[in-house]
């Protein structure tokens, strides 16, 4: 495989991470209106004159998103032509480009017309899907020269159900986390892990319910991933991709929980908040890879069953 395609794939994947972190930075710093109600120009100007911190953050995010968008387009077309014979390539190429355009349109609509926090919370999740597609494309490109264990994996039905379930559920957790940011509910509960606010009681308003809903969802995904990791350690020692993949997933979700708690304790420290977004981005990428492995494993099972059926006949 051409080295230039590999470099482009890696650079595009890193660029997608910067888009996700940039979006989180825009939200955390309240810079969404840094360029006013103008898009793609900033305050209706090609070269802004009234420079503010919010304008710099918002404009930088737009420029990075535009540049990476071009890289995603080139990567999608190039991958389609170079490794289009691999069955997942065309689907991932389409997925990466489509969801990147979709998140850009949602971002533009939010600037021009405004959106509710519940709609804006979709923005981060949509960007994550595009990131995952680019990440998987990168793995496919590197697989061509040196096959990973992925083509020989056999994942049983129980592990397959867990992979599918936790991947879908992780998206719900991600949405609730984005909802916390976009509804400005981050400090609705000043304590952790419970929402005491000087008196033990159930959440009393929407912001507290949003905050505690996310904490509950995050706690459940931590327990679920810990259990799946236990299964991987016990039954998949011979399949290193699954074995180490789930161990890394447990580390990431643990760091995610710690970062979530530290956001409360530090009263919204910006760097910790960005780490919080980075950890969930990496975790979602790994879960997406597990989905790819699971679909391949199902294909391997069918091949084995066909061979066994031929022998019996």
C-alpha positions as CSV (number, residue, x, y, z in Angstrom):
1,X,0.0,0.0,0.0
2,X,1.3,3.5,-0.9
3,X,2.9,5.2,2.1
4,X,1.3,8.5,1.1
5,X,-2.2,7.0,1.6
6,X,-1.2,5.7,5.0
7,X,0.1,9.1,6.0
8,X,-3.1,10.7,4.8
9,X,-5.2,8.2,6.7
10,X,-3.3,8.9,10.0
11,X,-3.4,12.6,9.5
12,X,-7.1,12.6,8.8
13,X,-7.8,10.5,11.9
14,X,-5.9,12.9,14.0
15,X,-7.7,15.8,12.3
16,X,-11.0,14.3,13.2
17,X,-9.9,14.1,16.9
18,X,-9.1,17.8,16.7
19,X,-12.6,18.5,15.2
20,X,-14.2,16.7,18.2
21,X,-12.0,18.4,20.8
22,X,-12.5,21.8,19.0
23,X,-16.3,21.4,19.2
24,X,-16.0,20.6,22.9
25,X,-13.8,23.6,23.3
26,X,-16.3,25.9,21.5
27,X,-19.1,24.6,23.8
28,X,-17.1,24.8,27.0
29,X,-15.9,28.3,26.4
30,X,-19.3,29.5,25.1
31,X,-17.8,30.5,21.8
32,X,-20.6,29.2,19.6
33,X,-21.6,32.8,18.7
34,X,-18.1,34.1,18.4
35,X,-18.7,34.9,14.8
36,X,-22.3,36.1,15.3
37,X,-25.2,34.8,13.2
38,X,-22.9,34.5,10.2
39,X,-21.7,31.3,8.4
40,X,-19.3,30.5,6.8
41,X,-18.1,34.1,7.1
42,X,-17.3,35.6,10.5
43,X,-19.6,38.5,11.4
44,X,-20.2,38.8,7.7
45,X,-16.6,39.5,7.0
46,X,-14.0,37.3,5.1
47,X,-11.3,38.8,7.3
48,X,-12.7,39.6,10.8
49,X,-11.8,43.0,12.2
50,X,-13.3,42.9,15.7
51,X,-11.1,40.1,17.2
52,X,-12.2,38.5,20.5
53,X,-11.2,35.3,22.2
54,X,-14.5,33.7,21.3
55,X,-14.2,34.7,17.7
56,X,-10.7,33.1,17.5
57,X,-11.9,29.8,19.0
58,X,-15.0,29.6,16.7
59,X,-13.1,30.6,13.6
60,X,-10.3,28.2,14.3
61,X,-12.8,25.4,14.7
62,X,-14.4,26.2,11.4
63,X,-11.1,26.4,9.6
64,X,-9.9,23.1,11.0
65,X,-13.3,21.5,10.2
66,X,-13.1,22.7,6.6
67,X,-9.5,21.5,6.1
68,X,-10.2,18.1,7.6
69,X,-13.4,17.9,5.6
70,X,-11.3,18.1,2.4
71,X,-8.9,15.5,3.8
72,X,-11.9,13.2,4.5
73,X,-13.1,13.6,0.9
74,X,-9.7,12.8,-0.6
75,X,-9.3,9.8,1.8
76,X,-12.7,8.4,0.9
77,X,-12.2,8.6,-2.8
78,X,-8.6,7.3,-2.6
79,X,-9.6,4.4,-0.3
80,X,-12.5,3.6,-2.6
81,X,-10.2,3.2,-5.5
82,X,-7.2,1.6,-3.7
83,X,-8.9,-0.9,-1.4
84,X,-12.4,-0.9,-2.7
85,X,-12.2,-4.7,-3.0
86,X,-12.4,-4.9,0.8
87,X,-16.1,-5.2,1.6
88,X,-16.2,-2.6,4.4
89,X,-14.3,0.1,2.4
90,X,-17.1,1.7,0.3
91,X,-19.5,1.8,3.2
92,X,-17.0,3.4,5.6
93,X,-16.0,5.9,2.9
94,X,-19.6,7.0,2.4
95,X,-20.3,7.0,6.2
96,X,-17.2,9.2,7.0
97,X,-18.1,11.8,4.4
98,X,-21.9,11.8,4.9
99,X,-21.8,12.3,8.7
100,X,-19.0,14.9,8.5
101,X,-21.2,17.0,6.1
102,X,-24.2,16.4,8.4
103,X,-22.4,17.7,11.5
104,X,-21.2,20.7,9.5
105,X,-24.8,21.5,8.5
106,X,-26.1,21.1,12.0
107,X,-23.3,23.4,13.2
108,X,-24.2,26.0,10.5
109,X,-27.9,25.8,11.3
110,X,-27.2,26.3,15.0
111,X,-25.2,29.5,14.2
112,X,-27.7,31.0,11.7
113,X,-31.0,30.0,13.2
114,X,-30.2,28.7,16.7
115,X,-31.1,25.2,18.1
116,X,-32.3,23.8,21.4
117,X,-29.8,22.0,23.6
118,X,-31.4,18.7,22.8
119,X,-30.7,19.1,19.1
120,X,-27.2,20.5,19.6
121,X,-26.3,17.5,21.7
122,X,-26.6,15.4,18.5
123,X,-23.7,17.4,17.0
124,X,-20.9,15.6,19.0
125,X,-22.4,12.2,18.4
126,X,-22.7,12.7,14.7
127,X,-19.0,13.8,14.6
128,X,-18.1,10.7,16.5
129,X,-19.6,8.5,13.8
130,X,-17.6,10.2,11.2
131,X,-14.5,9.9,13.3
132,X,-15.1,6.2,13.8
133,X,-15.6,5.6,10.1
134,X,-12.3,7.4,9.3
135,X,-10.5,5.5,12.1
136,X,-11.8,2.1,10.7
137,X,-10.8,3.1,7.2
138,X,-7.3,3.8,8.5
139,X,-7.1,0.3,10.0
140,X,-8.3,-1.2,6.8
141,X,-5.5,0.6,4.9
142,X,-2.9,-0.7,7.3
143,X,-4.4,-4.2,7.2
144,X,-3.6,-4.6,3.5
145,X,0.1,-4.9,4.0
146,X,0.1,-6.8,7.2
147,X,-3.0,-8.8,8.1
148,X,-4.1,-8.3,11.7
149,X,-5.6,-11.1,13.7
150,X,-9.0,-9.6,12.8
151,X,-9.6,-11.9,9.8
152,X,-9.2,-15.1,12.0
153,X,-11.2,-14.1,15.0
154,X,-14.1,-16.2,16.3
155,X,-16.4,-14.3,18.6
156,X,-19.2,-16.3,20.3
157,X,-22.8,-15.2,20.4
158,X,-22.7,-13.9,24.0
159,X,-19.7,-11.7,23.3
160,X,-21.3,-10.5,20.0
161,X,-24.4,-9.5,21.9
162,X,-22.4,-7.6,24.4
163,X,-20.4,-5.8,21.6
164,X,-23.5,-4.7,19.8
165,X,-25.4,-3.7,23.0
166,X,-22.5,-1.7,24.6
167,X,-21.8,0.1,21.3
168,X,-25.4,1.2,21.0
169,X,-25.6,2.1,24.7
170,X,-22.4,4.0,24.5
171,X,-24.0,6.4,22.0
172,X,-26.8,7.0,24.5
173,X,-24.2,7.8,27.2
174,X,-22.4,10.2,24.7
175,X,-25.7,12.0,23.9
176,X,-26.5,12.5,27.6
177,X,-23.0,13.9,28.2
178,X,-23.4,16.3,25.3
179,X,-26.8,17.2,26.6
180,X,-25.2,18.2,30.0
181,X,-22.9,20.6,28.2
182,X,-25.5,22.1,25.8
183,X,-28.2,22.6,28.6
184,X,-25.5,24.1,30.9
185,X,-26.2,21.4,33.5
186,X,-22.5,20.7,34.3
187,X,-22.7,22.2,37.8
188,X,-26.3,21.6,38.5
189,X,-25.1,19.0,41.0
190,X,-22.2,20.3,43.0
191,X,-21.5,17.0,44.7
192,X,-20.3,13.7,43.2
193,X,-21.5,10.9,42.7
194,X,-24.8,11.9,44.3
195,X,-26.7,15.2,43.7
196,X,-27.0,16.3,47.3
197,X,-26.7,20.1,47.0
198,X,-26.6,20.5,50.8
199,X,-29.6,18.1,51.3
200,X,-30.2,14.5,50.2
201,X,-33.1,14.5,47.8
202,X,-34.2,13.6,44.3
203,X,-33.3,16.0,41.5
204,X,-35.7,18.9,41.7
205,X,-35.3,20.5,38.2
206,X,-34.5,19.6,34.6
207,X,-30.8,20.5,34.9
208,X,-30.3,18.2,37.9
209,X,-32.2,15.4,36.1
210,X,-30.0,15.8,33.0
211,X,-26.8,15.7,35.1
212,X,-27.9,12.7,37.2
213,X,-29.2,10.9,34.1
214,X,-25.8,11.2,32.6
215,X,-24.0,10.0,35.8
216,X,-26.3,7.0,36.0
217,X,-25.8,6.1,32.4
218,X,-22.0,6.5,32.8
219,X,-22.0,4.3,35.9
220,X,-23.8,1.6,34.1
221,X,-21.5,1.6,31.1
222,X,-18.5,1.3,33.5
223,X,-20.0,-1.7,35.1
224,X,-21.0,-3.3,31.8
225,X,-17.5,-2.8,30.3
226,X,-15.9,-4.2,33.5
227,X,-18.0,-7.3,33.1
228,X,-17.2,-7.7,29.4
229,X,-13.5,-7.3,30.2
230,X,-13.8,-10.1,32.8
231,X,-15.3,-12.3,30.0
232,X,-12.5,-11.4,27.7
233,X,-9.8,-12.1,30.2
234,X,-11.3,-15.5,31.1
235,X,-12.3,-16.7,27.6
236,X,-10.3,-14.8,25.0
237,X,-6.6,-15.1,26.2
238,X,-5.8,-16.6,22.9
239,X,-7.3,-13.8,20.8
240,X,-5.1,-10.8,21.7
241,X,-7.1,-8.2,19.8
242,X,-10.2,-9.0,21.9
243,X,-8.3,-9.6,25.1
244,X,-6.3,-6.3,25.1
245,X,-9.0,-4.4,23.4
246,X,-11.3,-4.8,26.3
247,X,-8.6,-4.1,28.8
248,X,-7.9,-0.8,27.1
249,X,-11.6,-0.1,27.0
250,X,-11.9,-0.6,30.7
251,X,-8.9,1.7,31.3
252,X,-10.5,4.4,29.1
253,X,-13.9,4.2,30.7
254,X,-12.3,4.4,34.1
255,X,-10.4,7.5,33.1
256,X,-13.7,8.8,31.7
257,X,-15.4,8.4,35.0
258,X,-12.5,10.0,36.9
259,X,-12.4,12.9,34.5
260,X,-16.2,13.4,34.9
261,X,-15.8,13.5,38.7
262,X,-12.8,15.9,38.4
263,X,-14.9,18.3,36.3
264,X,-17.2,18.7,39.2
265,X,-14.5,18.9,41.9
266,X,-12.5,21.5,39.8
267,X,-15.6,23.4,38.8
268,X,-15.3,22.9,35.1
269,X,-11.6,22.9,34.5
270,X,-11.2,23.3,30.8
271,X,-8.3,20.9,30.3
272,X,-10.0,18.1,32.2
273,X,-13.2,18.7,30.2
274,X,-11.2,18.3,27.0
275,X,-9.6,15.1,28.4
276,X,-13.1,13.9,29.1
277,X,-14.0,14.3,25.5
278,X,-10.8,12.7,24.3
279,X,-11.3,9.5,26.4
280,X,-14.9,8.9,25.1
281,X,-13.6,9.5,21.5
282,X,-11.0,6.8,21.9
283,X,-13.4,4.5,23.6
284,X,-16.0,4.9,20.9
285,X,-13.3,4.2,18.3
286,X,-12.4,0.9,20.0
287,X,-16.1,-0.1,20.3
288,X,-16.5,0.6,16.6
289,X,-13.6,-1.6,15.8
290,X,-15.2,-4.4,17.9
291,X,-18.3,-4.1,15.7
292,X,-16.1,-4.6,12.6
293,X,-14.5,-7.6,14.2
294,X,-17.8,-9.0,15.2
295,X,-19.2,-8.8,11.6
296,X,-16.1,-10.5,10.3
297,X,-16.4,-13.2,13.0
298,X,-19.9,-13.9,11.9
299,X,-18.6,-14.4,8.3
300,X,-15.9,-16.8,9.7
301,X,-18.6,-18.8,11.5
302,X,-20.6,-19.2,8.3
303,X,-17.5,-20.4,6.5
304,X,-16.8,-23.0,9.2
305,X,-20.5,-24.2,9.2
306,X,-20.4,-24.5,5.4
307,X,-17.2,-26.6,5.5
308,X,-18.7,-28.8,8.2
309,X,-21.9,-29.2,6.2
310,X,-19.8,-30.2,3.1
311,X,-17.9,-32.8,5.2
312,X,-21.1,-34.3,6.6
313,X,-22.5,-34.7,3.1
